[in-house]
Amino acid sequence: MHEINPAMQECIDNCLRCYSVCLRTAMSHCLEAGGKHTEPAHFRLMMACAEICRTSAHFMLIGTDHHKHTCRECAEICTECAADCERVGNMQECVDACRSCAESCREMAA
């Protein structure tokens, strides 16, 4: 069985939280708010962010070294998503979740 160290466990937790927050925010807040919140590029970015977060967590949980690749991409997408959610406005929970995930994924990718 592979060992999950505390830093990796924190990254898994951050990824799963970001996955949950992005998906939930997109499906409830954004769809209900409309306007800038449902611009195709913004909405696609939120879906991509949720999916890469889920995938990165999964790769760490199954114990493959390929998690370094998914985490690198996850950090990039989360950073982009945080900036875009900030631009759209009224999405602080998503901004915070994305930033936390990006930070821990950058450490895992190193």
N, C-alpha and C positions, 0 to 999 in steps of 0.2 A: 504494500500500500504506500502511495506517495505521501510525503509530508507536506502539510499546509502550514507554513509559518504565519505568525501574527500579521505581518505586513500583507501577505497574500490574502489572508482571511478578511482583513480590512478592505482590500481592493475588491474582493468578491462581494462583500456587503455593500460597498459603494456602487458597484456595477448593478447589482440587483435593485438597489434603491433607485438609481437613476433610470433603469429600465421601467420600473413601476411608475415613477413620477412622470416621466416623459409620455408614456403610453396613456396613463390616466388623465394627464393634463390635456393632451391632444384630443382624446376622445370625449372629454367632458367640457372643460373650460374653453378650448379653442373652437370646437364645433359649435358650441352655444354662443360664443362671443362673435364669431364671424369676422368679417372685415380682414384686417391685417393678419389675424390669427389663423385664417384659413387660406392665405396665399399659398399656392401650390409649392413653391420653393421652401417656404417655412414649414409647412405641414410634412413634406417629404423628409426634410432634415430631422424633424422630431421623430419620425418613424425610423429613419436610418439610425439615429442616436439610440433609440430604445433597442433596436435589434442588435447593434454592435455591442451594447452593454450586456445584453443577455448572452450573446455569443462569447464574449470575453470571460464572463463569469463561468460559463459552461466549460470553456477550455481550461481554466484554472482548476475547476472541480474535477475534471477527468484526468488531470495530471499530465497534459502534453506540454512540451516545451514551446509549442507553437503559440502558446498564450502570449509570448513576447510580441509576436506579430499583430495579433488581434488587439492587444493592449495598446500598442503604438497607434494603430488606427483609431481605436476607441478614444484615446486621449485627444487626437486631432478632431474627431467628429464632435466630441463633447465640448471642446473649446469653442468650436464653431456654433454649436447649438446654444451654448450659454450666451454668446454674443448676440445671436439672432433673437433669442427669447427676451433678452434685455432690450433690444431694439424695438420689438413689438410692444413690450411693456406689460405690466401687471402679471408677471410670471416668475416672481422671485423664487418660489420653491423649486422650479425647474432650473433656473439659473444656478442656484446653490448646489443642487444635486449634480448638475453637469460639471461644475467646477471641482467639486470634491472627487468625482469619478475621474476626471481628467488628471488631477494631481496624483492620485494613487496609481492610475494606469501608467503614467509616465515613469513612476518608480519601478513598476513591474516590467516595463519594456526595456529598462536600462540593463 
